[in-house]
Amino acid sequence: FLIMVIFSIVATDLNEYGFLGLFFGTILIPPFALIGSLFIFSGISPDSMDYLGASESEIVFLALLIPYLHFL
């Protein structure tokens, strides 16, 4: 699990999709869910809001909800 999390952190830093890559990595890779949701929560910026077209409160809600969904 530790190797998978480290690989996921490096992959999200090197990808060209930015916030969208981080979001999908957090959803699709269960060991990366907690770290990814913390990155999403700390990385909210006006640029990502313009790109996604969603309000900031919805993104914060998703960032906090993803680890609970992986738990179920």
N, C-alpha and C positions, 0 to 999 in steps of 0.2 A: 504494500500500500504506500509506503514511504517513497519508493522509487517511482511509482505512478504519479504521486502528487508532485514530486520534484520535476518529472518530465512534463506534467501538465502546466506547471508554473513557467517553465522555460518555453514551452510551446505557445502559451498565451502572450508571453513577452515578445516572441519573434514573429507572431502572425501578422498579417497585413489587414485583418478585418477589425482590429481594435476591440471596441466594446461588444460588438456582436459575436465575435469569436470567443470572448470571455464568457458571455452569457450562455452560448450553446455548449461550451466546455463544462460549465458548471451544471447544466441540466443533464448532459449525457455521461459524465464521468463521476460516479458516486463518491469515490474517495476525495475528489477535488471539490465537493459541494460546499464544505465549510469555508475553505480558503477562497474559493471562487466567489461565494456570496459576500465575504468580507471585502474582497477586491471590488466587487460591484458596488457595495455600500460606500466604500471610501473613494471610489473613482467616478462618482456622479458629477458630471460637468455639463455646462450648457451646450457644448458641442454634441455630446451623445444624445441629449434630449432633442435637438434639432434633427439628428439623423434618424432616431427611432420614431419621432412624432408622438411620443407619449408624455404624460405628465410625470413630474419627478416623484410624486407620491406612489404612483403605480410601480415604478421601478424599485423604489425602496421596499414596497410590499412584496414584490417578487423576490428580491434579494433576501428577505427574511423568511419567505415561505419555502424556498427551494430545499434547505436542509430538512425541514419537517416532511416534505413530500418524499425525500429519499429515505427517511426513517420508516415511513409507512410501507 
